[in-house]
Amino acid sequence: MIQWPLKVSEDILYDILAFIESFKNTFPEAEKWELIPAYNSLTLVTLSKSINFLSAKAAIEKVYTSRNKEIKIKRYLWKLPVCYDLEFGIDLEESAEALGLDIKDLVAKHTNRPYTVYGIGFLPGFMYLGGLPKELEINRRSSPRAKVLKGSVGLAAQQTGVYPQDSPGGWNIIGNCPIPIFNPNKEEPCFVNVGDRIEFYSISRAAYDLHKIEAEVGIFKPEKVALND
Amino acid sequence: MIKVIRSGFFTTIQDSGRFDLRHKGVPISGAMDLYSAAIANSMLDNHKKYAVMEITMTGPKLQFSVATYFCISGAEMSPSLNTKPINNYEVLKANKGDILSFGKLTSGFRTYLAVKDGFNTEIKLGSRSFFKPITPLNCVIDGMEIDISECKSYTPKILEMKSESLHHFDEISAYPGPEYDLLNTNAIKSLFSKKFTIAKENNRMAYQFVEPLMEHKHKMLTSATLPGTVQLTPAGKLIILMSDGQTTGGYPRILQLSKRAIAILAQKRSGDTIAFKKHPYSL
């Protein structure tokens, strides 16, 4: 595992991604390694039986020092629809009250801003998103729910995110995204990559039902914008 | 086909694992005791990646719809073929219609059943290992039929073997994890001298222990975890992630178990005790 300074920073994340790119291009037998980035760390796992830790470490350090810092990594901004109907946003009223906002303000603050994907883990396709505005920071629920529905959009402390499957969970649920973030039937089951950005936009209940059907038959393609910064 | 007449407590199909999607949050899965699974496969000249049946605590009752050869390994679960007792680590022939059943668990916790050429459940994201919702099922269910190939004649290279059964060991070796240094001297001493009891919270995702180690307030950012990663919660609880364990976590990772240690632990159940031992190759 390689660790960068302990802070949530896009610069660090992009440095990790640039390193991954160089590693894939230059490291001998790079395809035999799995690379798992998250926030300020990168974990490298190999299934090769015979590696010497110290020589592998030296080779990895060489990749880091000779990496191309200017490398352009393909990253996208994904625009995902969310229905903030009270039927899905089961904690919406309580959360708005706790934050001293009305529901409309809460939705306005949650939507139309980019969140950076700092990691994918916990569940297949669960994105750790950074960039939540301070006004939406709210404590986790005091007791977690045994089942949070797939697609639920939640708030917890400095994080927001989408539950990619039914799961126990303690986040405050404010809406539901009809587009599956993780689909095991696709060759690339998760269209989002670490380093991408996510933006939510509010949709009506009718649009939710439509998008859900479109997603099920595979004709809904979330809007994506290439990032060049 | 092989028919599941009775599924048992928790019976799944597992191969060597689902790789290359950890960065998307997909656990590796695969057999918990990879050593036992590999032995059963190798006795049938199967590729080590072939899927086997992993049987936990209480065994199923199965009926072969085709002739094949099979081998049982891992925990001792009093198996019988058409009510005649049989042994683990023995290559046997099953005829069409034969019934394989399991009885009392006498040692270990997980038994592996390999059949010639493996269990052919659907490959999802590169693996047959059951893991919901990547596969439709978490475990096999009563009445289901699983595809296996017919094999009418086969001459095994080895008929029977006396295997070193890992489940008789109770020491598990571990390397220091990335956050090992947050442990104080007392905690390190306890960690490598006391025995730890497996809690009732133990499954394919994680094993917890009854005895707490040390409370802490260490804050870290979410980072990758692996099967065999030993996490320390703020309340001092030890959690060891296993085959279906999450790929990232926010608790300090104080130890990392060796592969052999994971296989040893996979054969333990609640109430059993283990002792951690620092791996001799630790840096």
Interface residues (C-beta under 8 A of the other chain):
Chain A: M1 Q3 L6 V8 E34 L35 I36 P37 A38 Y39 N40 S41 T43 V45 L47 F53 Y118 G119 I120 G121 F122 L123 P124 G125 F126 Y128 P164 Q165 F182 P184 N185 P189 C190 V194
Chain B: F19 D20 L21 R22 H23 K24 G25 V26 P27 K124 L125 P133 I134 T135 P178 M220 L221 T222 S223 A224 L226 Q246 T247 T248 G249 L283
